[in-house]
Amino acid sequence: MSQRQDNTQRVIEVTESDLPLHCPMPQHADWNAHPRVFLPIESRGDALCPYCGTLYRLKGKPSGSHH
């Protein structure tokens, strides 16, 4: 099996180590499928790519939050 992930899975969980988040991500098999777009996931905890419709969800809370 390849180490690359296929982003046909439309919900992808990411962690703080993936920030700043952009789509497509380098580990996706179709990493060059559309122009790279940075997604502001930190404030809401999820972000939708306007090009391919992939939903990204942030696991855990960003360490920069002041709670």
C-alpha positions in Angstrom: 0.0 0.0 0.0 1.1 3.5 -0.7 1.9 5.9 2.1 -0.1 8.6 0.3 -3.7 9.2 1.2 -6.4 9.6 -1.4 -8.4 12.7 -0.5 -11.6 11.3 -2.0 -12.3 10.9 1.7 -14.1 14.1 2.1 -13.6 14.6 5.8 -10.0 14.6 6.9 -8.8 15.1 10.5 -5.7 17.2 11.0 -3.7 18.1 14.0 -1.9 21.2 15.1 1.3 19.9 13.5 -0.5 20.2 10.1 -0.9 24.0 10.6 -0.9 26.3 8.7 -3.4 24.1 6.9 -3.6 24.1 3.1 -5.4 21.9 0.6 -4.3 19.8 -1.1 -1.9 18.4 1.5 1.5 17.0 0.5 0.6 13.5 1.5 -2.5 13.3 -0.7 -2.1 11.3 -3.8 -3.6 14.2 -5.8 -1.5 16.8 -4.1 -1.4 18.9 -7.3 -5.1 18.5 -8.2 -5.8 22.2 -7.7 -4.0 25.4 -6.6 -2.9 25.3 -3.0 -5.2 27.2 -0.8 -4.6 28.0 2.8 -7.6 27.3 5.1 -8.3 29.2 8.3 -9.2 26.3 10.6 -7.9 27.6 13.9 -10.9 29.8 14.8 -13.8 27.3 14.1 -12.0 24.0 14.3 -13.1 23.0 10.8 -12.6 24.4 7.3 -14.0 23.5 3.8 -11.8 23.7 0.7 -13.5 25.9 -1.9 -11.9 23.9 -4.7 -12.6 20.3 -4.0 -15.1 20.4 -1.1 -12.9 18.5 1.4 -13.8 19.2 5.0 -10.9 19.4 7.4 -11.5 19.0 11.1 -8.9 19.9 13.7 -8.3 17.3 16.4 -7.9 18.7 19.9 -7.7 22.4 20.6 -5.1 24.8 19.2 -2.5 25.5 21.9 -2.8 29.2 21.1 -6.3 29.5 22.6 -6.7 31.4 25.8 -9.2 29.4 27.8 
